[in-house]
Amino acid sequence: MKRTILAVFAVLVCSLTASAQFKPYPKELDESDYQLDVKVKGQRPQIRDFASAFLRDEMSEVFGTASEAWQNHLRGKAVGEGITITDDEKNGYVRFEIVHQDDGSCEQSTIEMCYWNCKDGKHKLIAESTRLLQNGYYIETEMTGTQFFLYNNATRKMYNIGQSDLGIDIDPLYEQGTQAVVFELPQKGKNITVKTYRQDGSKKQGVLEWDGMRFKLKR
């Protein structure tokens, strides 16, 4: 009897210790009204499944171009002139490069997506980052920026999660004259590189280190 009590106590201590190792995500996120269905091909979702779910929902011009190219890519067809797709299923990473040249002007849109397995065993975290390089300079528009999604392993749905809920604070990288912020998602490894660009061409850089649930800025 004494051994049984000790065994139960040990299990409870281990459970409490494991749960104390990370702060869970807010429960209300799992009840979000805005949720994307992820059509999983196979037993576990892959980056292709997340990319397809995201691109089905986006209606802007640049994402429309990427969506059409993505569907052609999945069918083994040509993706279109000026478009390059990196589809790295092994590392859970996808990148679109869309280049448009006109009258001496060059515009390049880059869309990246990747995902992380979360320490809680219940979720995956997906990131999407879009940046625009115009004649050699990064500029910000309503289409550029970085957003994050949580994927619920049980419901197979993904929904937005704010950067603050992920511990992301890049204010130390901002300076007077900052005109663009670029998140470079990892194709290999788990950390995100963040760069801020100023009007004079200078930049600052930091790394968002992944701890299994959230990020912490390292400069």
N, C-alpha and C positions, 0 to 999 in steps of 0.2 A: 504493500500500500504506500509506504513511504517512497519507494522508488518511482511509483506511478505519479505521485504528487510532484516529485522532483522533475520527472520527465515533462509533465505538463507545464510546470513553471519555466523550464528551459525553453520550450517551444514558444511560450508567450513572450519571454525576454527576447528571443531571436526575432520574433515578428515585430515587436515594438522597436527594436534596434534597426531593423531593415526599413520600417516605415519612417523612422526618424532621419534616415540618411538623405531624404529628399522631401521637398515641399510639393504636395500634389497640385495639379492644375485646378483652377476654379470649377466647381461642379456645374455651374450654370452654362459653361461652354458646351457641355454635352447636350444641352437643351436648346441650343441656338436655333432660331427660326431659319437662318441661312445655312443650309447644309447641301453639300454636293454628293451625289451618289457616285461611288467608285466601283466601276465594273471590273471585278478582279478575275483575271485569267489565270487559273491555277489555285493552289492552296493559300498562297500569301501574295499580297499586293507588291507590285514592282514599280519602278519609276515610270514605266510606260503607262501604267494604270492611272497614276496620279497626274501625269501630264495630259492624258486624254480627258480626264474629268475636269481639269482646270481649263483647258482650251475649249471645251464644249460650252463653257459658261461665259467666256469673254467675247465681247462683240466689237471692240475697237478695231481700227484698221490694221495696226501692226499685229495684233493677236489673231485677227482674221487671216492674215497672210501666213502666220505661223501655223494656225490650225489646218489650213488647206495643205500646206507643205507637210505637216505631220501625218495627215491622213494618207497622202501620196507615199510618204516614207514607209508607213506601216504596210502599204500594199505593194511595196517594192517598185514604185514608180519614181520618175524624176521629180525632184522637189521644186524645181523652178530656177530660173536664172537669178544669180546673185544671192542665193540662199544656201547655207551650209548647216547641216544638222549633225551634232555629236550625240550619239545614242549609246551611252555607256551603262548598260544594264547591270554589269558586274559591280560597279561602284555606285549605282543608284544616282546617276547624274545625266541630265539632258541639257544641251545648249543649242540655241538657234542663233545664227549670224545672218542678218538680212542687210545687204548693202544696196544702196540706191545712189546712182551717179547721174547728175544732170547739169549741163552747162558749166562744167568745171567745179561743181559742188559735190561733195561726197558725204553721205549720211549712212551711218552704220548703227543698226539696232541689235542689241544682244539680249537674249532672254535665257536665263538659266533656271534650272530646277534641280533640287536634290532632296533627300530625306534622311532622317535619323531615326533609329529605334530608341524609344524612350525607356528609361530605367524602371518606370512603374509597370511595364509589361502590358499596359492597356492601350497605349497610343503609339503613333508614329508622328513625327513632326516633319512637315513639308515646307520648304522655302521656295519662293519664286522671286526672282530679281530681274528687273529690266533697266537697261541703261542705254543712253543715246549719245553717240559720238558724232559731232557735226564739224566737219573741216578740221579735225584734230583736237576738238575741245568737247568735253562732256557738258551737256546741258540738261536741265531738268524740265520735264513737261508733266501733264496730268497722267501720262502713260508710264513714266519712269518711276522707279522706287522698288521697295522690297516689302513683300507681305509673307505672312506665315499662316499655315493651316495645321490644325490637329486632325489626325485620322484616328477614329475610334475602331479598334480591332473587332469589337463585338458587332457594331451596327454597320460597319463598312461605309461610313460617311465621313467627309472632311469638312471642316468649318474654320473660319478665321479665328486667330488668336493674336492679341495685340503684342507689340514688341515689349511693352512694359511688363506684361505677364510672363515674359521669357527672360526678364532681367536685363534687357538690352537698354543701355544708356550710352549714347555716343557723343553727348554734349562736350566732353573734354577734347574732342577732335575738331570742334567748330572754332573758327576764328573770324574776325571781321573780314568780309570780302569773300567768304565761302559761297561758291555758286553751284556746287554739285557734290553729292554724296554717292559713292559707289560701293555696293556690297558685292564682293567677289565670292561666290559660293564654292565650296570645296568639291572638286572631282575626286580627289584622294584626301584622306584625312577627315577630320571632323570640325575643324575651326573655320570661321568666316573672316576674310580679310576686308577691312573697311578703310576706304580712302576718301578724304575730303579734298576737293580742288578749289583753289582760290582764283580770282580773276587775273592775278599776275602770273599764273601758271604753277605756283608752288602748291605743295600738297602735304597733308599729314596722314599718317597711317596707324592703324591699330588692329588688333586681332580679337575677335569674339571667341573665347574658348568654351567649348561645349562640355558640360559636366554630366550629361545623361538626361537632364531635364530642362536646363536653362543655360544661358551664356553669361560670361563675365568679360568685360573689356580689359585687355592687356595692351599697354603701349610700349 
